[in-house]
Structure formats: structure tokens, C-alpha cells
């Protein structure tokens, strides 16, 4: 594994690269409170078959935690990613994004389609459709950001672990639950709070109207238990020109954590079918 900090646009992004040149390239973007570590088990399963690139998104992991929330906006984040991919000389790749990382992967594809050979979105959405929804969600994100800033990282993680979205993770082995918790506890308070303010679902643009313009093959992956995102993926499928939606039984929001073997197998099959 090659691990480095890449300096672009006044930012410092932590990147991990595994695998040899000449293999099909996969780029992975984690979710909120995540980092490159979230993909470790999946990367072990894909070892030797692909070159994998994972990035700590703005404010997460070892990447820069800016004090200005505007620096976390979707526009800024996708520009940072484009600059990183340019520095890494990545010409074509399959882009994989989970939850927040899925929203960012979708936005990157809309804005910089040239590098993306195909798109895999895990438990992701194009954002909120109406201004009213965005205002309400932005208010909720601001309250949550204050909770992080005021109470500290441990108090927030204790709260975050209890939200219904992650209920199915309580069925995981204790050591895996602890690994997820440690990844969350390792985050920066300023980074998490400002990420919510700058690129939370309430702040980001809506990409529903852009779905029909995406010409790349798209695979949507959802967990059976995560009914909200199953519904969102079904609706997205009606707009995307080249799409497949796969739902994994007995899985919740974080399929790559709960069912890593199934997740890795689906990625392999997707790439084989496309002959990328």
C-alpha cells in the first residue's frame, strides 16, 4: 500500500493506493464520519484484482479540517478530487461512493464525466428535491454540527451510534463494531461539524435533474433493511439511462461493513460485465 498526503488547491488530502498499474482502477469515497479505513476489508477481498484508490474527504481522517464551512461545499470538494486525480494521473476509473461519498461521487460524475468509466453508489441519494426540504434539513444539520462542536467527539459518536440508520450494525461481531467506533472517534471535531454545514444534504445542490444526463453505467446498491434508501434507489433508477439496482438481503445502510464479501463480489461482477 502506498499512503500519501497530496497537496492541491491549498488542501492536504490523505490518499491510499493499492495494487499494480495495469489493473482496472477503482476509486472509493467514504461516508460521513468515515475514512480510508472503512474500506480495508473490501480491499483485502479485491487484492490482486484491481488497483484501488481511497481518499479521506475534506475534514475527515488525515485530510485538512478547514475552519471555514464554505471550503467544504460540494463545488470545492469535487474540484479538490479532480485535482487529486490529475496528480495521480488517473485517466479512467470506476467511482465507488458510500452515503455522503455517494453524493459526492454523483456530483463529481456530473461535473467531471471524462474520467468516470462507471459509477457505483452505495446507499446514496442525489440530494433533496425541494427548497423546503433543503431548508429543513439544513436547520437539522446545523443543530447536529452544534452538538458536535459543543459536546465533543465522544458524546457525538455515542449519539450517532444510536440513530436508526445504523441499528443493523448492532448485529455485527463486537470487534467489528469497535473498529467502526474507533474510526468515528478518530475524527476531528471541526472537520465533522463543518462538513455537515458545508456539504450536508441540506447544503448540497440537488442532482435529481442531472440523472438523465449521466451516460456511464451505474450500479445502485442498497441494504434490504434500509428501506428509505431502497426507495430512493428505485426512484433514481427511473431517471438513469444505464442502471442496475441491487438490494442485499439482511443488510442495512453500510453494506460494505455488514456484508463485505457480497459487496466486493458485486463490484467484481460489475467490472467483468462492462469489461473495463
C-alpha positions as CSV (number, residue, x, y, z in Angstrom):
1,X,0.0,0.0,0.0
2,X,1.2,3.5,-0.9
3,X,-0.1,6.2,1.5
4,X,0.5,9.9,0.9
5,X,-0.7,13.4,1.6
6,X,-1.5,15.2,-1.7
7,X,-1.4,19.0,-1.7
8,X,-3.9,20.6,-4.0
9,X,-5.8,23.9,-4.0
10,X,-4.5,24.8,-0.5
11,X,-5.7,21.5,0.7
12,X,-4.0,18.4,2.0
13,X,-5.8,15.2,1.1
14,X,-4.8,11.8,2.5
15,X,-4.8,9.1,-0.2
16,X,-4.1,5.4,-0.1
17,X,-3.3,3.5,-3.3
18,X,-3.1,-0.3,-3.5
19,X,-2.4,-2.6,-6.4
20,X,-0.3,-2.5,-9.6
21,X,-0.6,-0.3,-12.6
22,X,-2.3,-2.1,-15.5
23,X,-5.2,-3.4,-13.3
24,X,-8.7,-1.9,-13.6
25,X,-8.8,1.2,-11.3
26,X,-11.5,1.7,-8.6
27,X,-11.7,4.9,-6.6
28,X,-13.5,4.8,-3.3
29,X,-15.2,7.7,-1.4
30,X,-16.3,7.0,2.2
31,X,-19.3,8.3,4.2
32,X,-19.7,10.9,6.9
33,X,-17.5,10.1,10.0
34,X,-15.6,7.6,7.8
35,X,-12.1,7.5,6.3
36,X,-10.0,5.3,4.0
37,X,-10.1,2.7,6.8
38,X,-13.7,2.0,6.2
39,X,-12.8,0.0,3.0
40,X,-10.0,-2.2,4.5
41,X,-12.0,-5.4,4.5
42,X,-13.3,-4.8,1.0
43,X,-9.8,-4.0,-0.3
44,X,-8.5,-7.3,1.2
45,X,-11.1,-9.2,-0.8
46,X,-10.3,-7.2,-4.0
47,X,-6.5,-7.6,-3.6
48,X,-4.7,-8.5,-6.8
49,X,-7.7,-7.9,-9.0
50,X,-7.9,-4.1,-9.0
51,X,-5.8,-1.0,-8.4
52,X,-7.7,0.7,-5.6
53,X,-7.5,4.4,-4.6
54,X,-9.2,5.7,-1.5
55,X,-9.4,9.3,-0.3
56,X,-10.1,10.9,3.1
57,X,-12.7,13.5,2.1
58,X,-12.4,17.1,3.4
59,X,-12.5,17.3,7.2
60,X,-12.2,13.5,7.6
61,X,-9.4,11.2,8.5
62,X,-6.0,12.7,7.9
63,X,-7.2,15.3,5.4
64,X,-7.4,19.0,6.1
65,X,-10.1,20.2,8.5
66,X,-10.8,23.8,7.3
67,X,-12.2,26.3,9.7
68,X,-14.4,27.9,7.0
69,X,-17.5,25.7,6.3
70,X,-17.7,27.1,2.8
71,X,-14.5,25.3,1.9
72,X,-16.4,22.0,2.4
73,X,-19.0,22.8,-0.3
74,X,-19.8,20.3,-3.0
75,X,-18.2,22.6,-5.6
76,X,-15.0,22.8,-3.6
77,X,-14.9,19.1,-2.8
78,X,-15.3,17.9,-6.4
79,X,-12.6,20.4,-7.6
80,X,-10.3,19.0,-4.9
81,X,-10.9,15.5,-6.1
82,X,-10.4,16.4,-9.8
83,X,-7.0,18.0,-8.8
84,X,-6.0,14.8,-6.8
85,X,-7.0,12.5,-9.7
86,X,-5.0,14.7,-12.1
87,X,-1.9,14.5,-9.8
88,X,-2.3,10.7,-9.6
89,X,-2.6,10.6,-13.4
90,X,-5.9,8.6,-13.2
91,X,-7.4,8.5,-16.7
92,X,-10.4,6.2,-16.4
93,X,-11.8,4.5,-13.3
94,X,-14.9,3.2,-11.7
95,X,-16.0,5.6,-8.9
96,X,-17.5,4.0,-5.8
97,X,-19.2,6.2,-3.2
98,X,-21.0,5.3,0.1
99,X,-23.7,7.6,1.6
100,X,-22.1,11.1,1.7
101,X,-19.3,9.8,-0.5
102,X,-22.0,8.6,-2.9
103,X,-23.5,12.0,-3.1
104,X,-20.0,13.4,-3.8
105,X,-19.3,10.6,-6.4
106,X,-22.5,11.5,-8.2
107,X,-21.7,15.2,-8.2
108,X,-18.2,14.5,-9.4
109,X,-19.6,12.5,-12.3
110,X,-22.0,15.2,-13.3
111,X,-19.2,17.9,-13.2
112,X,-16.2,15.9,-14.5
113,X,-17.6,12.9,-16.5
114,X,-14.4,12.4,-18.6
115,X,-12.6,10.2,-16.1
116,X,-15.5,8.1,-14.9
117,X,-15.9,4.8,-16.7
118,X,-18.8,3.7,-14.4
119,X,-20.4,4.6,-11.1
120,X,-21.2,2.5,-8.1
121,X,-23.4,4.2,-5.5
122,X,-24.0,2.5,-2.1
123,X,-26.9,3.9,0.0
124,X,-26.7,7.2,-1.7
125,X,-29.0,9.9,-3.0
126,X,-28.9,12.9,-5.4
127,X,-29.9,15.2,-2.6
128,X,-33.2,16.7,-1.7
129,X,-35.7,17.8,-4.4
130,X,-37.4,20.9,-3.0
131,X,-36.1,24.1,-1.4
132,X,-38.4,23.5,1.6
133,X,-36.8,20.1,2.2
134,X,-33.3,21.5,1.9
135,X,-34.1,24.4,4.4
136,X,-35.5,21.9,6.9
137,X,-32.5,19.6,6.5
138,X,-30.0,22.4,6.7
139,X,-31.5,23.5,10.0
140,X,-31.2,19.9,11.3
141,X,-27.6,19.7,10.1
142,X,-26.8,23.0,11.9
143,X,-28.2,21.6,15.1
144,X,-26.1,18.5,14.8
145,X,-23.0,20.5,14.0
146,X,-23.5,22.5,17.2
147,X,-23.9,19.2,19.1
148,X,-20.5,18.0,17.7
149,X,-18.8,21.3,18.5
150,X,-20.3,21.7,21.9
151,X,-20.2,18.2,23.3
152,X,-17.1,16.8,21.7
153,X,-16.4,13.8,19.6
154,X,-17.1,11.0,22.1
155,X,-20.5,12.4,23.0
156,X,-21.4,12.8,19.4
157,X,-20.3,9.2,18.5
158,X,-22.3,7.8,21.4
159,X,-25.3,9.6,19.9
160,X,-24.6,8.7,16.3
161,X,-24.3,5.0,17.0
162,X,-27.9,5.0,18.3
163,X,-29.6,6.5,15.3
164,X,-32.0,4.1,13.5
165,X,-29.9,4.2,10.3
166,X,-27.2,2.1,12.0
167,X,-29.4,-0.2,14.0
168,X,-28.4,-3.3,12.0
169,X,-24.8,-2.8,12.8
170,X,-25.5,-3.9,16.4
171,X,-25.8,-7.4,15.0
172,X,-22.1,-7.3,13.9
173,X,-19.4,-9.0,15.9
174,X,-18.2,-6.9,18.8
175,X,-14.7,-6.4,17.3
176,X,-16.1,-5.1,14.1
177,X,-18.4,-2.7,15.9
178,X,-15.4,-1.5,17.9
179,X,-13.4,-0.9,14.7
180,X,-16.2,1.3,13.3
181,X,-16.4,3.2,16.6
182,X,-12.7,3.8,16.7
183,X,-12.8,5.2,13.2
184,X,-15.5,7.6,14.2
185,X,-13.7,8.6,17.4
186,X,-10.6,9.4,15.4
187,X,-12.3,12.2,13.5
188,X,-11.7,15.9,14.0
189,X,-14.5,17.9,15.7
190,X,-14.0,20.9,13.5
191,X,-13.9,18.7,10.4
192,X,-17.1,16.8,11.2
193,X,-19.1,19.9,12.2
194,X,-18.0,21.9,9.2
195,X,-18.6,19.0,6.9
196,X,-22.2,19.0,8.0
197,X,-22.5,22.7,7.4
198,X,-20.7,22.8,4.1
199,X,-21.7,19.6,2.3
200,X,-24.6,18.2,4.3
201,X,-27.7,17.0,2.4
202,X,-29.4,20.4,3.2
203,X,-26.5,22.4,1.8
204,X,-25.6,20.5,-1.3
205,X,-27.3,21.1,-4.7
206,X,-30.0,18.7,-5.9
207,X,-28.8,16.4,-8.7
208,X,-32.2,14.8,-9.4
209,X,-32.5,16.8,-12.7
210,X,-29.0,15.7,-13.7
211,X,-29.6,11.9,-13.6
212,X,-30.8,11.6,-17.1
213,X,-27.6,13.2,-18.4
214,X,-25.3,10.5,-16.9
215,X,-24.2,8.3,-19.7
216,X,-22.0,6.0,-17.7
217,X,-23.3,2.6,-16.4
218,X,-24.5,3.0,-12.8
219,X,-24.9,0.3,-10.2
220,X,-27.0,1.3,-7.2
221,X,-26.5,-0.9,-4.1
222,X,-28.8,-0.8,-1.1
223,X,-29.5,-2.9,2.0
224,X,-32.8,-4.6,2.4
225,X,-33.3,-3.2,5.9
226,X,-32.5,0.4,4.8
227,X,-36.0,0.9,3.3
228,X,-35.6,4.7,2.9
229,X,-32.6,4.3,0.5
230,X,-34.1,1.3,-1.2
231,X,-37.0,3.6,-2.2
232,X,-34.6,6.4,-3.2
233,X,-32.6,4.0,-5.4
234,X,-35.8,2.7,-7.1
235,X,-36.8,6.3,-7.9
236,X,-33.3,7.1,-9.2
237,X,-33.4,4.0,-11.5
238,X,-36.3,5.6,-13.4
239,X,-34.1,8.5,-14.5
240,X,-30.7,7.0,-15.0
241,X,-30.3,5.7,-18.6
242,X,-27.9,2.8,-17.8
243,X,-28.6,1.5,-14.4
244,X,-28.9,-1.7,-12.3
245,X,-30.2,-1.7,-8.7
246,X,-29.1,-4.4,-6.4
247,X,-30.6,-4.9,-2.9
248,X,-28.7,-7.0,-0.4
249,X,-30.7,-9.1,2.0
250,X,-30.3,-8.8,5.7
251,X,-28.1,-5.6,5.3
252,X,-28.6,-2.1,6.4
253,X,-27.1,1.2,5.3
254,X,-23.4,0.3,5.3
255,X,-23.3,-2.8,3.2
256,X,-19.5,-2.8,2.7
257,X,-19.2,-3.1,6.5
258,X,-22.1,-5.6,7.2
259,X,-21.7,-7.7,4.0
260,X,-18.2,-7.1,2.7
261,X,-18.0,-10.3,0.7
262,X,-21.3,-9.7,-1.1
263,X,-20.2,-6.0,-1.7
264,X,-16.8,-7.0,-3.2
265,X,-18.4,-9.7,-5.4
266,X,-20.9,-7.3,-6.8
267,X,-18.1,-4.9,-7.7
268,X,-16.2,-7.7,-9.4
269,X,-19.2,-8.8,-11.4
270,X,-20.0,-5.2,-12.4
271,X,-16.5,-4.7,-13.8
272,X,-16.5,-8.0,-15.6
273,X,-19.7,-7.3,-17.3
274,X,-18.5,-3.9,-18.5
275,X,-15.1,-5.4,-19.5
276,X,-13.4,-2.3,-18.1
